[in-house]
Amino acid sequence: MPNRRQFLAGSAAALALATLPQMPAAAATRAVGRGPNIVLILADDLGYGELQSYSPQQNIKTPRIKALADNGLRFTRAYSAAPVCAPSRCSLLTSLHAGHSAVRQNPFPEDQGQGSLRDGDTTFAEVLRSRGYRTACIGKWGFGPELADQSSHPNARGFEEFYGSINHGHAQDYYPDYMWHNGAKVPISENAGGADGKFVIDLFEERALEFIDTHAGGEDPFLLLLTPTLPHAPNEIPDADTVAYPDSLGWGTAEKKHASQVVRLDTLVGRVVDRLSAKGVAGDTLIIITSDNGPHEEGAPAVNPDKYNANGPLRGYKRNLYEGGIRIPLIISQPGTVPAGTTARPTPQLDLLPTFAELAGAPVPSNIDGKSIAALLTGGTAPTHPYLYWMRNDPYKGPRSDNEDGNRGDRLAEAVHREDGLKAVRFAPGRDRPERDEDWEVELYDLTTDWGETNNIAATNTRAVDELMGLMRAAWDPKDNRKSYGVVIGGTTIAVPGQAFTVRTTLGNASDSAWANPSLRLVVPSGWTAAATTASTAGSVAAGGSFQVTWSVTPPAGTTVGSSFRLQAEATATVDGTPLTFTDDRIVTAFASRPTAPSQSTFLSDLPWASMSNGWGPAEKNKSNGTQAAGDGPAISLAGTTYAKGLGVHAKSDIVFNLGGMAKRFTAWVGIDDYSAQQSGAGSVRARILGDGELLFDSRNALTASSGPKRVDVDVTGVFALRLLVEDANGNGAWDHTSWASPWVTV
């Protein structure tokens, strides 16, 4: 199990921690030859043809975006990394295509929650933070569980400021009753009780302008990632923002509202541009407008994207690997720097991270798939990709996207576009990835003459088909371990008052150049002590290498049990004389004792817990667990199957065990047990497992008596604190007795 980044901003209340003593923030490094401010506005499901700058349709007016396109660089062959949002956005952040990235599909109902970023993944925000950028993400996020203290939270991934939705489902509500601000849920009173009082896009706009006001003209450059959900379904817009479209267009209510959403996006872009100008930083700011995938056909009633030519001359929609599903608008503008014009270079959004790094003077992570286009932004040329790769594995399909796929919309699919213009699209027999090429159905198109992918030439070009399928095989890596970039903290998250524990800080150099004079420092709360037990400085850290420092940390004897505290690692180094600064936070919680870690494989229910809230043990062997006396109690039954061992809990429950980094797997069954089910079928809970703050398992859907239990099988390698959470899922606390049956820890 890798280390977990915990760069969590905000107050103790924002982090939902009982106590979080304040510590001095790490000093930001002023970039030598300061890089530009960067504003990246990422639309949601905006089609290639929905903007006036890309399409002959002129019914949807987008003058502010068109002005940026007319005076900046317009990419005519730009690509998202996937035809749906979660994998597309993961690749955008990390510069890894779908064969390498951590998140390769949208959340599935039957899966364990939405995807999370890996510890080794590096976002462009983290790269820019190393050069002193002030960073914010405002809008839709979509990674990790909807919790504050989790390693895929924006604050843990280089964004100092976050305001928006963590969860994909929550992001689809234009009138939510809360938003996340860093680590806290902030109520939106105007929308309480289902009211439609405050359009969430207005809130995103307010926060974005506030961020610009705060940092424009400051000593350090800034990065603003603005991710409004426009024009994603549902097709909702306040009456005041609705544009009057004539009935002669043949548009229904859905199309009219969707078009108004696109206009509202244009208005948002205009207000950001105007604020940059008003603050006198327009010439110092790089503005990027793009989308995460092609146009959608969703909503109730569903929108018909054909009525406004949403994909232009291209074939396909959101979820298709044809051009209409993955070719997206990309406009880059910086007055006085980026020359006006167009480029037909096939440009994936993967290229933004290395571009930002080059502009900021930051070292580029070496193990990424993007290539910098910084030279293009000043009128030069940029290296091209020998091929581009995509993968789609999504259980949902619309009638139009499925029709384009030949009724194969629920199958796993791949595509590769080679530098010579040949593009292959292939479909697996089902949702699994077959090993044999002959199991796939393959199509081949020549994009140099056939943008609309109307002429499948696979039958007459078998050699090219074989070559492109070979590229697909080469692009796919199901594991793809990443090298660390920056500093991370590892070690236990369990602190005992007056007792020393070990923390590791590691500076990883996942770049192609050595970093000179690395120095690591550990900042601890007031009254705590931290002493390095290994050298905290070195002469250099080699390209692809790392530098680790071990610390002995001791909380004072009077530390309040149950309180949580923040440790902060700081690392500095230089590359070619350019200073770099990295920070990483880790949350530790004070426990009354640290139970002995298991030395051999055992039932979790036979181990003493480190802390317990609202749990009991009907099958406990150890007297320290629950209210049962020593010796095993009654067996547990789930859906008619009896288990001799288990943990029983009531929602909401929170139990923590100390694994001491000794275990490698944890397996169990979790669900409403038969004792509760026999009394009522009204019980409904959600179960999660976290290891040192990282989500390992999420039942996601509610567990009920009728749904039956869910299997748990998670990797706990290196985990110290294993946390089992059960929460009420229907607002009814009755009949929620839940069991973790046969909870086995493999050491």
C-alpha positions in Angstrom: 0.0 0.0 0.0 1.6 3.3 -1.0 1.8 6.4 1.2 -1.1 8.8 1.2 -0.9 12.4 0.4 -2.9 14.5 2.9 -2.4 18.2 1.9 -5.6 19.2 3.7 -6.3 22.9 3.8 -8.6 24.8 6.2 -9.5 25.0 9.8 -10.2 22.2 12.3 -13.9 22.6 11.6 -13.4 22.4 7.9 -11.5 19.2 8.3 -14.1 17.7 10.6 -11.4 17.1 13.1 -11.8 17.5 16.9 -8.6 19.4 17.3 -6.2 20.6 14.6 -3.5 22.9 16.0 -2.4 25.6 13.6 1.1 25.5 12.2 3.0 27.9 10.0 2.3 27.4 6.3 5.3 26.5 4.1 6.7 29.5 2.3 5.9 29.5 -1.4 8.8 29.8 -3.8 8.8 32.8 -6.1 9.5 31.5 -9.6 12.6 32.8 -11.3 11.3 34.2 -14.6 7.8 34.0 -13.2 5.4 31.8 -15.1 2.0 33.0 -16.3 -1.2 32.8 -14.3 -3.3 30.0 -15.7 -7.1 29.8 -15.9 -8.4 26.4 -17.2 -12.2 26.3 -17.7 -13.4 22.8 -18.2 -16.9 22.4 -19.6 -19.0 19.3 -19.0 -20.3 17.4 -22.0 -19.8 20.4 -24.4 -19.8 19.2 -28.0 -17.3 20.2 -30.7 -20.1 21.9 -32.7 -21.9 23.8 -29.9 -19.6 26.8 -30.1 -19.8 29.4 -32.8 -16.0 29.2 -33.2 -16.2 25.6 -34.3 -19.5 25.1 -36.1 -21.6 26.7 -38.8 -24.6 26.7 -36.4 -25.1 30.2 -35.2 -28.2 29.7 -33.1 -26.3 29.2 -29.8 -24.5 32.5 -29.3 -21.1 32.2 -27.6 -19.5 35.6 -28.4 -17.1 35.7 -25.4 -15.6 32.3 -26.2 -15.5 33.2 -29.9 -13.5 36.3 -29.1 -10.9 34.2 -27.3 -10.7 31.9 -30.2 -10.4 34.7 -32.8 -7.6 36.3 -30.8 -5.9 33.1 -29.6 -5.0 29.7 -30.7 -7.9 27.4 -31.8 -7.2 23.7 -31.9 -9.2 21.9 -34.6 -8.0 18.4 -33.6 -8.0 18.4 -29.8 -9.0 15.3 -27.9 -10.2 14.3 -24.5 -8.6 11.2 -23.0 -12.0 9.4 -22.8 -15.6 9.7 -24.0 -16.9 10.0 -20.4 -16.0 12.4 -17.6 -14.2 10.5 -14.8 -11.4 8.9 -16.8 -11.2 12.0 -19.0 -10.7 14.3 -16.0 -8.2 12.0 -14.4 -6.1 11.9 -17.5 -6.3 15.7 -17.9 -5.0 16.1 -14.3 -2.2 13.5 -14.5 -1.2 13.4 -18.2 -1.8 9.7 -18.3 -3.9 8.1 -21.1 -6.5 5.5 -20.4 -4.0 2.6 -20.6 -2.0 4.0 -17.7 -4.3 6.2 -15.6 -5.8 5.3 -12.2 -9.4 6.1 -13.1 -10.5 4.3 -16.4 -14.2 4.4 -16.1 -17.2 6.3 -14.7 -18.5 5.0 -11.3 -20.6 1.9 -11.7 -23.5 1.1 -9.4 -22.1 -2.3 -8.7 -18.6 -1.1 -8.0 -17.0 0.2 -4.8 -17.5 3.9 -5.3 -16.0 6.4 -7.7 -12.4 6.1 -8.7 -9.5 7.5 -6.7 -6.1 8.9 -7.7 -3.1 6.8 -6.8 -0.4 8.1 -4.5 2.1 8.1 -7.3 -0.1 10.1 -9.6 1.0 13.7 -10.0 -1.5 16.4 -10.9 -0.6 19.6 -12.7 -1.6 21.5 -9.6 1.1 19.7 -7.6 3.7 20.5 -10.3 2.8 24.2 -10.2 2.8 24.3 -6.4 6.4 23.3 -6.5 7.1 26.7 -8.2 5.0 28.8 -5.8 1.7 28.9 -7.6 -1.4 29.6 -5.6 -4.0 27.1 -6.7 -7.8 26.6 -6.6 -10.3 24.0 -8.0 -13.8 25.4 -8.2 -16.7 23.2 -9.4 -16.9 19.5 -10.1 -14.1 17.2 -8.8 -15.2 13.6 -8.9 -12.5 11.5 -7.2 -12.4 9.5 -4.0 -15.1 9.2 -1.4 -17.2 12.1 -0.3 -15.1 12.6 2.8 -12.7 15.4 3.9 -9.8 13.3 5.1 -9.2 11.2 2.0 -6.2 11.1 -0.3 -8.0 12.0 -3.5 -9.5 15.2 -2.1 -8.5 18.3 -4.2 -6.7 19.7 -1.1 -4.6 16.5 -1.1 -3.7 16.9 -4.8 -2.2 20.3 -5.0 -5.2 22.6 -4.8 -5.0 25.0 -1.8 -8.6 26.1 -2.3 -11.5 23.9 -3.2 -15.2 24.8 -3.5 -17.5 22.4 -5.3 -18.7 18.8 -5.5 -16.5 15.8 -4.6 -19.1 13.2 -5.8 -20.2 12.8 -9.4 -23.9 12.4 -8.4 -23.8 15.5 -6.3 -22.3 17.4 -9.1 -25.4 16.7 -11.3 -27.6 18.8 -9.0 -27.8 22.4 -10.1 -29.6 23.4 -6.9 -27.8 21.5 -4.2 -28.4 22.1 -0.5 -24.6 22.1 0.3 -21.2 22.4 -1.3 -17.8 21.4 -0.1 -15.4 24.1 0.9 -12.1 22.5 1.4 -12.8 19.9 4.2 -16.3 21.1 5.2 -19.8 20.8 3.9 -21.2 24.3 3.6 -25.1 24.5 3.6 -26.8 26.5 0.8 -29.8 27.8 2.7 -31.6 29.0 -0.4 -31.9 25.4 -1.6 -32.9 23.8 1.7 -35.8 21.5 1.5 -35.6 21.0 -2.2 -36.0 24.7 -3.1 -34.5 26.1 -6.3 -33.2 29.3 -4.8 -29.6 29.4 -5.8 -28.2 28.2 -9.1 -24.9 26.5 -8.3 -23.1 28.1 -11.4 -23.7 31.5 -9.7 -21.8 30.2 -6.7 -18.9 28.9 -8.8 -18.7 32.2 -10.6 -18.6 34.1 -7.3 -15.9 31.9 -5.9 -13.8 32.1 -9.1 -13.9 35.9 -9.2 -13.0 36.1 -5.5 -10.0 33.9 -6.1 -8.9 36.1 -8.9 -9.4 39.2 -6.7 -7.3 37.7 -4.0 -4.3 36.6 -6.1 -4.2 39.0 -9.1 -1.2 41.2 -8.8 0.3 39.1 -6.0 3.9 38.1 -5.8 3.1 34.5 -6.8 1.3 33.4 -10.0 -2.0 31.5 -9.7 -3.8 28.5 -11.2 -7.5 28.4 -11.3 -9.2 25.2 -12.4 -12.8 26.2 -13.0 -15.1 23.2 -13.7 -18.7 24.2 -14.0 -21.1 21.4 -14.8 -22.5 23.2 -17.8 -24.0 21.9 -20.0 -24.3 18.4 -18.4 -27.8 17.0 -17.7 -30.2 17.7 -16.2 -31.1 20.5 -18.7 -31.8 23.1 -16.1 -31.3 26.9 -16.1 -32.9 29.7 -14.1 -35.7 31.5 -16.0 -33.6 34.7 -15.9 -30.9 33.0 -18.0 -33.2 31.3 -20.4 -32.7 32.5 -24.0 -35.8 32.8 -26.3 -35.4 30.5 -29.2 -38.0 30.5 -32.0 -40.2 27.5 -32.5 -39.1 27.4 -36.1 -35.9 25.7 -35.0 -37.9 22.6 -34.0 -36.3 22.6 -30.5 -38.2 21.2 -27.5 -37.8 22.4 -24.0 -34.8 20.3 -23.4 -32.9 21.7 -26.4 -33.8 25.3 -25.5 -32.6 24.9 -21.9 -29.5 23.1 -23.0 -28.6 25.8 -25.4 -29.2 28.4 -22.6 -26.8 26.4 -20.5 -24.1 26.8 -23.2 -24.9 30.6 -23.3 -24.5 30.7 -19.5 -21.1 29.0 -19.8 -20.1 31.8 -22.3 -21.3 34.4 -19.9 -19.2 32.8 -17.1 -16.1 32.9 -19.4 -16.8 36.5 -20.2 -17.0 37.5 -16.5 -13.7 35.8 -15.8 -12.0 37.5 -18.7 -13.5 40.9 -17.6 -12.3 40.4 -14.0 -8.7 39.5 -15.2 -8.8 42.7 -17.3 -10.1 44.8 -14.5 -7.3 43.6 -12.3 -4.7 44.3 -14.9 -3.5 40.7 -15.3 -5.1 39.7 -18.6 -1.8 39.9 -20.4 -0.1 37.8 -17.7 -2.8 35.1 -17.8 -3.1 32.0 -20.0 -6.8 31.1 -20.5 -7.8 27.6 -21.7 -11.3 26.7 -22.7 -12.1 23.0 -23.3 -14.5 20.1 -22.5 -14.2 16.7 -21.0 -15.9 14.7 -23.8 -18.4 15.0 -26.6 -22.1 16.1 -26.4 -24.6 14.2 -24.3 -28.2 13.1 -25.1 -29.4 12.9 -21.6 -32.0 14.4 -19.3 -35.7 14.0 -18.7 -36.9 14.8 -21.3 -33.7 13.8 -23.1 -32.0 16.4 -25.2 -31.5 15.7 -29.0 -27.9 17.0 -29.8 -28.6 16.6 -33.6 -31.0 19.5 -33.5 -28.2 22.0 -32.9 -25.4 20.1 -34.7 -23.6 19.4 -31.4 -20.9 17.2 -32.9 -20.5 19.2 -36.1 -19.3 17.1 -39.0 -18.1 14.3 -36.7 -19.6 10.9 -36.0 -20.6 10.0 -32.4 -21.6 11.4 -29.1 -20.6 11.1 -25.4 -19.6 7.5 -24.8 -18.5 6.8 -28.4 -14.8 6.4 -29.4 -15.6 7.9 -32.8 -14.5 11.5 -33.3 -17.7 13.0 -32.0 -17.3 11.5 -28.6 -13.6 12.4 -28.0 -12.8 15.4 -30.2 -13.4 18.5 -28.1 -13.0 22.3 -28.3 -9.6 23.6 -27.1 -8.9 27.3 -27.2 -5.9 28.9 -25.6 -5.5 32.7 -25.3 -3.0 35.1 -23.8 -3.0 38.6 -25.3 0.4 39.6 -26.5 1.9 36.1 -26.1 -0.3 33.5 -27.9 -0.6 34.5 -31.6 -4.1 34.3 -33.2 -4.6 31.3 -35.5 -5.5 27.7 -35.7 -3.6 24.4 -35.5 -4.5 21.0 -36.8 -1.9 19.2 -34.6 -3.6 16.2 -33.0 -3.5 17.5 -29.4 -4.7 15.4 -26.4 -5.5 17.2 -23.1 -2.6 15.1 -21.7 -0.3 17.8 -23.2 -1.5 20.4 -20.7 0.5 19.2 -17.7 3.9 19.2 -19.3 3.0 22.5 -21.0 2.2 24.1 -17.6 5.4 22.7 -16.2 7.5 24.2 -19.0 5.9 27.6 -18.7 6.4 27.6 -14.9 10.0 26.3 -15.0 9.1 23.2 -13.1 10.6 19.8 -13.8 8.3 17.6 -15.8 7.4 14.1 -14.4 9.1 11.7 -16.7 6.6 8.9 -16.6 3.7 10.7 -18.3 2.1 10.4 -21.7 1.8 14.1 -22.6 4.1 16.3 -24.6 4.6 20.0 -24.0 3.0 22.4 -26.5 4.6 25.5 -25.0 6.3 26.3 -28.3 3.0 26.3 -30.1 1.8 29.1 -27.8 4.5 31.5 -29.1 4.2 30.6 -32.8 6.6 27.7 -32.9 6.2 23.9 -33.4 5.7 21.2 -30.8 6.6 17.5 -31.0 3.8 15.2 -32.1 2.5 11.9 -30.7 3.3 8.7 -32.8 -0.2 7.6 -31.7 -3.1 8.4 -29.4 -5.0 5.8 -27.3 -8.4 5.6 -25.8 -10.4 3.0 -23.8 -14.1 3.0 -23.0 -15.8 0.7 -20.4 -19.1 2.1 -19.4 -22.4 0.4 -18.5 -24.6 3.2 -19.7 -25.6 4.0 -23.2 -27.9 6.4 -25.0 -30.0 5.4 -28.0 -27.8 7.6 -30.4 -24.4 6.6 -29.0 -25.5 2.9 -29.0 -26.7 3.2 -32.5 -23.4 4.6 -33.6 -21.6 1.7 -31.9 -23.8 -0.8 -33.7 -25.6 -1.7 -30.5 -22.3 -2.4 -28.8 -22.5 0.5 -26.4 -22.2 -1.6 -23.3 -19.1 -3.4 -24.4 -15.5 -2.5 -23.6 -14.0 -0.7 -26.5 -10.6 0.8 -27.6 -9.4 3.2 -30.2 -6.0 4.2 -31.5 -5.2 7.1 -33.8 -1.8 6.8 -35.5 0.3 9.8 -36.7 -0.4 8.9 -40.4 -4.1 9.5 -39.8 -5.3 5.9 -39.6 -7.6 5.2 -36.7 -8.8 1.9 -35.4 -11.8 1.3 -33.2 -12.5 -2.1 -31.8 -15.1 -3.7 -29.6 -14.6 -6.6 -27.1 -17.2 -9.4 -26.9 -18.4 -8.0 -23.5 -17.3 -5.9 -20.5 -14.1 -7.9 -20.0 -10.8 -7.4 -21.8 -10.1 -10.6 -23.9 -6.6 -11.7 -24.4 -6.9 -12.7 -28.1 -7.1 -10.1 -30.8 -9.4 -12.3 -32.9 -12.1 -11.9 -30.2 -12.5 -8.2 -31.0 -14.6 -6.6 -33.8 -12.3 -4.1 -35.5 -13.0 -1.0 -37.7 -10.4 1.1 -39.5 -10.8 4.7 -40.8 -8.5 7.1 -42.6 -9.1 10.5 -40.9 -7.1 12.4 -43.5 -10.0 11.9 -46.0 -12.8 10.7 -43.8 -13.5 12.9 -40.8 -17.0 11.5 -40.4 -15.7 7.9 -40.1 -18.2 6.7 -42.7 -15.9 4.3 -44.6 -14.6 1.3 -42.7 -11.5 0.1 -44.6 -10.5 -2.7 -42.2 -11.2 -5.5 -44.7 -8.8 -4.2 -47.3 -6.0 -3.1 -44.9 -5.4 -6.1 -42.7 -1.7 -5.2 -42.1 -2.6 -1.7 -40.8 -5.3 -3.3 -38.6 -2.7 -5.7 -37.1 -0.3 -2.8 -36.5 -2.8 -0.6 -34.8 -4.0 -3.5 -32.6 -0.4 -4.0 -31.6 -0.3 -0.3 -30.5 -3.5 -0.9 -28.4 -1.9 -3.9 -26.7 1.3 -1.9 -26.0 -0.7 1.0 -24.5 -2.6 -1.1 -22.0 -1.0 -1.6 -18.6 -3.4 -2.8 -15.9 -1.0 -2.0 -13.1 1.3 0.8 -14.2 3.0 1.7 -10.9 3.9 5.4 -10.8 7.1 7.0 -9.4 6.5 9.6 -6.8 7.0 13.3 -7.6 7.4 15.6 -4.5 7.2 14.8 -0.9 5.0 12.3 0.9 4.6 11.2 4.5 4.3 7.6 5.5 4.0 5.6 8.7 1.3 5.2 11.4 -1.7 7.5 11.8 -2.2 6.3 15.4 -0.6 8.5 18.0 -0.6 7.6 21.7 0.1 10.4 24.3 3.6 10.3 25.6 4.7 7.5 23.2 7.1 8.0 20.3 6.1 6.7 16.9 7.9 6.7 13.5 7.2 8.8 10.5 8.9 8.6 7.1 9.2 11.6 4.7 10.2 10.8 1.2 11.1 13.2 -1.6 10.5 11.5 -5.0 12.2 12.8 -8.1 10.1 11.4 -11.0 11.8 13.6 -13.5 14.7 13.2 -16.0 17.0 15.6 -14.1 18.8 15.3 -10.8 17.7 17.6 -8.0 20.4 19.3 -6.0 20.6 19.9 -2.3 17.4 18.2 -1.1 16.4 19.1 2.4 13.5 17.7 4.4 11.8 19.1 7.5 8.9 17.9 9.6 6.6 20.4 11.3 4.6 19.1 14.2 1.9 20.7 16.5 2.9 22.9 19.4 4.2 20.8 22.3 5.1 17.8 20.1 8.7 16.8 19.4 10.1 15.5 16.2 13.7 14.4 15.8 15.3 13.1 12.5 16.9 9.7 13.1 18.6 9.8 9.6 20.2 12.7 7.8 17.7 15.3 6.7 19.9 16.8 3.9 21.8 15.3 0.9 23.9 16.4 -2.0 21.4 15.4 -4.6 18.5 13.1 -5.5 19.0 11.3 -8.8 16.5 11.4 -11.7 13.9 8.7 -10.9 15.3 8.3 -7.4 14.2 9.3 -3.9 15.5 10.7 -0.6 14.0 9.5 2.6 14.3 10.8 6.2 13.0 8.9 9.2 11.6 10.8 12.2 10.8 10.0 15.8 7.7 11.9 16.8 6.3 12.1 20.3 3.0 13.8 21.3 2.9 15.3 24.9 1.5 13.1 27.7 -1.5 15.4 28.0 -2.7 15.0 24.4 -6.4 14.7 24.3 -7.5 11.2 23.2 -9.8 11.3 20.2 -8.3 14.5 18.8 -6.7 14.7 15.4 -3.5 16.5 14.5 -1.7 17.6 11.4 2.0 16.8 10.6 3.5 18.6 7.7 6.5 17.6 5.6 8.4 20.3 3.8 11.0 19.6 1.2 13.2 21.9 -0.9 15.6 21.3 -3.7 16.9 23.0 -6.9 17.0 21.8 -10.5 19.4 23.7 -12.8 19.5 26.5 -10.2 15.7 26.8 -10.1 14.2 26.4 -6.5 11.5 23.9 -5.8 9.3 23.6 -2.7 7.0 20.7 -1.8 4.7 20.1 1.1 2.6 17.2 2.3 0.3 16.8 5.3 -0.7 13.8 7.2 -3.5 13.5 9.8 -2.8 11.5 12.9 -5.4 10.7 15.7 -4.6 10.3 19.4 -5.7 7.0 20.8 -5.6 5.8 24.5 -3.3 2.9 23.5 -1.8 1.3 20.5 -2.9 -2.4 20.5 -0.3 -4.9 19.5 -0.4 -5.5 15.7 -1.2 -9.0 14.5 1.8 -11.3 14.1 -0.1 -14.0 12.2 -3.2 -14.3 10.1 -6.3 -14.0 12.3 -9.9 -13.0 12.5 -10.2 -9.2 12.9 -12.8 -9.9 15.6 -10.2 -11.7 17.7 -8.1 -8.5 17.8 -8.6 -5.7 20.3 -9.7 -2.5 18.7 -7.9 0.8 19.0 -11.1 2.7 19.3 -14.8 1.9 19.0 -18.0 3.9 18.5 -21.4 2.1 18.6 -20.1 -1.4 18.0 -20.5 -4.7 19.8 -19.3 -8.2 19.4 -21.8 -11.1 19.2 -18.9 -13.4 18.2 -16.0 -12.0 20.1 -13.1 -14.0 21.5 -11.2 -11.1 23.1 -12.8 -9.6 26.2 -11.6 -6.1 25.2 -14.0 -6.1 22.3 -17.7 -5.4 22.9 -19.8 -6.4 25.8 -19.5 -10.2 25.5 -17.4 -12.1 28.0 -14.2 -13.8 26.9 -14.9 -16.7 24.5 -16.9 -16.8 21.3 -20.5 -15.7 21.5 -23.4 -16.5 19.2 -22.8 -16.9 15.5 -23.8 -14.3 12.8 -26.2 -15.0 10.0 -26.4 -13.0 6.7 -29.0 -13.9 4.1 -29.3 -17.4 5.6 -25.6 -18.1 5.7 -24.1 -18.6 9.2 -20.6 -17.3 10.1 -18.9 -18.3 13.4 -17.0 -15.0 13.6 -17.9 -11.4 13.2 -18.3 -7.8 14.3 -21.7 -6.4 15.0 -22.4 -2.7 14.7 -25.2 -0.1 14.7 -25.2 2.9 12.3 -23.4 5.1 12.7 -20.4 3.1 13.9 -16.7 3.7 13.6 -14.2 1.1 14.7 -10.4 1.4 14.3 -7.9 -1.5 14.5 -4.1 -1.3 14.6 -2.6 -3.5 11.8 0.8 -2.0 12.4 1.7 -2.3 8.7 1.9 -6.1 9.1 -1.1 -7.3 7.1 -1.6 -7.7 3.3 -5.3 -8.5 2.8 -8.6 -8.1 4.6 -11.7 -10.1 3.6 -15.2 -10.2 5.0 -18.9 -10.1 4.2 -20.8 -7.0 5.3 -24.6 -6.4 5.4 -27.8 -6.2 7.5 -27.8 -9.4 9.5 -30.7 -11.7 9.7 -31.4 -10.8 13.4 -32.4 -7.3 12.3 -33.9 -8.4 9.0 -36.4 -10.7 10.7 -37.7 -7.8 12.7 -38.1 -5.4 9.8 -36.9 -4.8 6.3 -36.5 -1.1 6.8 -32.8 -1.2 7.7 -30.5 0.5 5.2 -26.8 1.3 5.6 -23.6 2.2 3.7 -20.3 0.6 4.6 -16.8 1.9 4.0 -13.3 0.8 4.9 -10.4 3.2 5.1 -6.7 2.5 5.5 -4.7 5.4 7.0 -7.3 7.8 5.5 -7.4 6.2 2.1 -10.7 4.6 0.9 -10.3 0.9 0.4 -13.9 -0.2 0.1 -17.3 1.5 -0.4 -20.5 -0.4 -0.6 -21.8 2.7 -2.4 -25.3 1.4 -2.8 -27.3 0.9 0.3 -27.1 -2.4 2.0 -30.5 -3.8 3.0 -32.0 -7.1 4.0 -33.3 -7.6 0.4 -30.0 -6.6 -1.3 -28.0 -9.1 0.8 -24.5 -8.7 2.0 -21.5 -7.5 0.0 -18.2 -9.2 -0.4 -15.1 -7.4 0.9 -11.6 -8.2 -0.4 -9.1 -5.3 -0.1 -5.4 -4.9 -0.2 -4.1 -3.6 3.2 -0.4 -3.8 2.6 1.4 -1.3 4.7 -1.8 -0.1 6.5 -1.5 0.9 10.1 -5.0 2.2 11.0 -7.8 0.1 9.5 -11.1 2.0 10.0 -14.5 0.3 9.5 -17.4 2.8 9.0 -21.1 2.0 8.8 -23.6 4.9 8.3 -27.4 5.1 8.1 -28.5 5.3 4.4 -32.2 6.2 4.6 -32.5 8.6 7.6 -34.1 5.9 9.7 -31.8 4.7 12.4 -33.9 1.6 13.3 -33.2 -1.9 12.1 -29.7 -1.0 11.0 -27.8 -3.7 12.8 -25.0 -4.7 10.5 -22.3 -7.4 10.7 -18.8 -7.7 9.3 -18.9 -11.5 9.0 -15.9 -13.7 8.9 -13.5 -10.7 9.0 -10.1 -12.3 8.1 -6.8 -10.5 8.2 -4.0 -12.1 6.2 -0.5 -11.3 7.6 
